[in-house]
Amino acid sequence: MIKGSYPLMGDYKVPIEYLLRHALKVKVISPPPITTKTIEIGSKYSPEFVCTPFKYTLGTMIESIEKGANTIIQFGGGCRYGYYGEVQKQILQDLNYDVIFANLITKGKTSIKRIIKEIKKINPKFSKLKAIYYTFITIKMVEYMDTIDDYIRENIGFEENSGSFEELKFSCLKEFSNIKGYFDLRKKYRYYSKEFEKLKIHKPDNCLKVGIIGELYTIMEPFSNYFLEKTLAKNHIEIKRFTNVHYLLFEKSKKVPKYLKYAKEYIKYPMGADAADNIARTKYLCEENYDGIIHIKSSFCTPEIGAMPIISKIANNYNVPVLFFSFDAATSEVGIKTRLEAFYDMLEMRKTK
C-alpha cells in the first residue's frame, strides 16, 4: 500500500492532503506537528550552513517515515530550496530509508505536465483526467484559503469575542478537507466568507498597521517564526502579508517586473527568491502609511541578506521603523517576544505623538 507524506507548511496541509488522497489514491500519513525534536532531527542530518527551511522539512520527512510513510512528496520552492529535493532524497537514501521521492515543484515552478510525470512515480495507473480535475480543485482551495487569511490578518486583532476567528477558521478548514467536488468547495467558501464578515470586531480607524515581508517558508510556517502573526494580533495590530502559495505559483512571475519598475531607484535587477519583491513591498508599505515593517528570514538566506540594507535605506527615507528577525534552530523564543514587545511599544508611542 502506498502511504504518502509531505513536509509541513502551515495550514496548506489541507489542500495537500486533499490532492494526495484524490489524485494519487494514496493513504496519507499526516506529518506530526513541528516541534523542537523535528528541528533537532533535521539539523543533525543537514549540512551545517544550509538554510533553516531545509532542516525543518527534512526533520518532518524523517518523522513521517518513522510513522509509516513509504512515499515522500516534496513541493520545492522558489530559491535554493527549489533544488533541495535531490539533496534531501540523497540524505534519506544515505540513512537507509527506502522511500519513493517525488518533487511536484522545482525552482518555484510547476505545470500539469510535471505533476503528471511525478505522480507516475507513485501510481502509474492513476487517471489523468481525475488528476487534472483534483489539481484544479486544490489550486482553487489554496486561492480561497489565502483570500480568507488576508481578511483574518486585517481583523483578528480586533475581535470582540476572543478566539472567534480561530474557531471559525478551524471549522472552515475541516469542511474544506471533506468537500465532494469543486461546486461544493465554492459553496463552502462563499458561506464561510460571509460568516467571517459577520464576526463582531471593534476596529478603530487609526489602528496600528504592520507589514510583514521576508523569506517565504519562514513567513508561511507559523512554528518557524514563533507564531509572529498571532503575537501581533494580540496587540491589536492590523497585519499585511504578501507572500502565500497562490502568489508564489501564479502571480510572482508577472509581478516581479512590475516591482522592479516600481522600485527602480533602489533596485534594477532581480536578486533571487523574494528579495526584489520585498524591496518593492517596503516602498509600498511606507507610501501607504504603515506604522512599521517586520522583515523575517531564515539564517543563511542569501537573497534576503542582500535585500536588508536596501530595505533599511527605504525605511529610513520614509521614517518608518523596520524590525529584522533571523530564525534558526537555536533562536530564542524569549528574545523574539522581548524584541516584539519593544517594537510594539515604540510604534504605539509614535502613533500617540
N, C-alpha and C positions, 0 to 999 in steps of 0.2 A: 504493500500500500504506500502511495506517495503521501508523505507528511511534510508539508511546506511551511517555512517560516521566513522571516524578513527582519531587517533592522528597524527599530522603533524610531518614530519621529512625530511626537505629539499625537493629536487625535487622528492623524492620517491613517492610523491602523484600521479605521472603519472602512474606508474605500479600498484599501489594500486587501484586506481580508475578503471583502465582497468580490473583488476581482479574482482572487485566488480560488475561492470556492466555486464560482460560477463559470469562469473562463477556463480554468485549468482542471477543475473537478478534483481538487486535492483536499485532503484533510488538513485543516490549518492548525498549526501549533502556535498559539499566540505567545510571542516573546514575553518573558516576565518584565515587570516594571524595572526601569533603570535604577540601580542603587549603587552605593559605594563599592559593592562587590563586583558589579558589572565593570566599573571603571578599573578596578584592580586587575581583573582578568584581562581586559583589553590592553591595559598598559604593559602588563607582563609580557605579552607576546607581540607587541607592536614595536616598530623601530623607534628609537628614543626621541628623535626630533620630528616625528610625524605629527600632523595636527590632531587636535583633540577629537573631532568627529570620527576619525579613523578608529581611535581607541574605543569610543563609545559603541560604534556599530560592530566592531569585531567582538567586543565583550558580549553584546547582545546575541550575535550569531552563535558563539560558543555556548552560552546559556540555553539557547533554543535547541541546539543539537543535543545537549545533555538532557533536555526534556523529551527528546524523542524525534526531533525533526531530522529527516534524511534528505531534504531539499532546501536550499537557501536561495531566495530571490533577492537580488540586490538592485537598487534603483539609481545608483550612481549619483552624480552631482555636476555642478557647473564649473568646477575649478580643478585643482589637482585631485580632489576627491572623485572626480569623474573617471579617473584612471585607477582608483584604488581597488576596484573589484578584482582585478587579476592578482594584485599583491595579497589581498585577503584570502583569495582562493588558494594561493600557494602556501600561505601560513596554515590554513586549515588542513591542507594535504600533509604538510610537514608535521602536524600534530596528530596525524593518522586518523583524521576524521573522514570517513568515506561518505561524502555527500555530493549530490548534484548541485552545481552552482550556475545560476542563470542571472544575467545582468540585463534588465529591460531598458535601462537608460545609460548612455555613455556620453561624457562631456556635456551633460545637461541637455541632451537632445534625444528624442525618441520618435518613433513612427509606427504605424500599424504593421508595416512590413518587418521591422525589427522585433516588435513584440511577438509576432507570429513565429519568427525564427527561433527566438529564445524559448517560447512555450514548447516547441517541438522537442527541446532537450528534456522536458519534463513529462510531456504527454503527447507522443507523436500522433495519436488518434483523435486529438481534440477537433471540435467543429470550428472551422474558420469563421463561419457566419455568426455563431454564438459568441466567439471570442471578440469579434468586432463589435457586436451589439453590447456585450457587457463591458468592454473597454469604453465605449461611448457613455454608458451609464455611469461608470466610475469617474470619468472626466467631468460629467455634469455634477456628480455628487461633490467632487472636490471644489468646483466652482461655487456651488450653493453653500458649502461649509465655510469657504473663505469669505463670502459675502456676509453671512451671519456673524462670523468672527469680527469682521470690521465694525459691525453695528455694536457688538458686545464691548469691544475696546473703547468705543466712544462713550458708552453709557453705564457700564457696570460699576464704575466708581461712584455713581450717584443713585444707586438703587435704594428704595425706601425699605424694602424687606431684604435683609441680609441673606445672601445665598440664592435669591430668586433666579438670577441669570444662570448660575451654575446648575441648578436643578432642572431648569427648562432645557439647557443645552444637553445635559445628560440624557434626558428623555428624547430629545431630537436625534442624537447620535444613535440611540438604541433603536429608534424607528427606522433610521436610515440603513442600519445594518441588516434589517429584515424586510426590505422593500421587495415587491413582487415584480417590478419592472420599471421602465422609465416614467410612465404616466403616474405610477404610484409614488415614485420619488418626487416628481414635480408637484403632485398634490400635497405631499407632506411638507415640502419646502415652503409652499405658499401658506400652508396652515401655520407652521412654526414662525415664519417671518411676521405674520400678524400677531402671533402670541407674544413674541419678543417686544413688539411695539406696544403691547398692552401693559407690559410690566411698568409699575409705578417708579418713576425716578424724580429726583429733585436736583436739577442741574442748573446752576447759576450761569448767567450769560458770560461772566468774566472768569470762568473756572480755569484752573491751570491746565495747560496743554503741553504734552511732551511727545516728541517724535523719537521712535526707536529705529536705528539703522545698524547695519553691520553684516557680519558673515551669516550666510543662510541657515546652516544647521543649528548654530548656537541660538539664533533667533527663534527658530521653529520648534525646537525640542525644549520644552519648559524646564526639565530637570537640569539641562546643561547650563542654564542661566539662573538657576536657583529661583525659578518662578518669578522672574523680574516683573512681568506684567501684573501679576496678582498683587505684588507688594505696592506697585504704583497705584493700582485701583483702590487699595485700602486707604490711600492718602487723598482720595477724591480728585484724581487726575484723569483727564481725557487723554487717551493714548492713540497715537497714529503709528501704524506699522505697515510698511510697503511690501515686504517680502512674504510670499506664500507660494504654494506649489503651482497654483494656476498661473501666477505671474511668471514663474521660472520656466514653465513649459510652453506657454502660449503668448506671452506678452513681451518678455525680456528682449528677444531678438529685434523686435520692432521699436522698442522704446529706447534702447541704448544709443542709437544715432541721434535721437531727439534730445536725450540727456546731454550728449556731447555738445550739441549746438546750444542748448540752454545754458550750460556752464562753461562755455568756450574760453572765458577769461581765466579759468582755473585749470582746465584740462583739455587736451587736444586729441588724445588717443585713448583707446580702452586700456585698462591696466590689469585686466583679468578678473575673473569671478564677478563680484558685485561692487568693486571699487569705484568705477565710474558712476554707477547708479547712485552710490551713497554720497559721492561728492555733489552731484546734482540735487539729490534729495536734501542735503544740508542747506543749499541755497534756497530751495523751495520752502523748507520749514522756517527759515529765517524771514523770508519775504511774506510768509503767511502769519507772521507774528506769534509763532510758537514760543512758549516760555523757556523751553530747554530742549536739549537733544542728548540722547544717550546712544553711544556707539558701543556695540558689543561684538566680540570676536573670540575665536579660539586661539590659543597660543600657537605661534609659528605660522599664522595665516598671512603669507607674504603680501598678497594684494591689499589687504586691509591695513597692514603696517605701512605700506606706501601711501595709502589714502589719508591716514591720520593727520599728517602735518597740513595737508590741504584743507581738510575738514576744520582743523583748528583755525586756520587763516580765515576761512569764510565766516566762521562763528565769531571771531574777533572783529571782523569788518562790520558785522551787523550787531555786535554787542549782545550775542545770545550765548548763554552758558552751555558748555558741552562736557559731558562726563564719559570717560573711556573705561571700559571694562575688558579685561583679557582673562578668559577662563581656561583652566587646565585641570588635570586630575588632582592637583594639590591646592587649588584655590580655596580660600577660607570663606565659608558662608557668612560668618560673623563679620568679616571685613567688608563683604559686599553690602550687607544690610546697613552697616555703620555709614559707609560712604553714601548709600542711597538716602538715608535719613538726613545727612548733612546737606545733600544736594536739594532735597525737598525743602528743608528749612530756608536755604538760600533763595530758591525760587519763590517761596511764599513771601519772604521779606521784600524781594524785588517787586513782586506783584502789589504788595501793600503800598510801597512807596510810589 
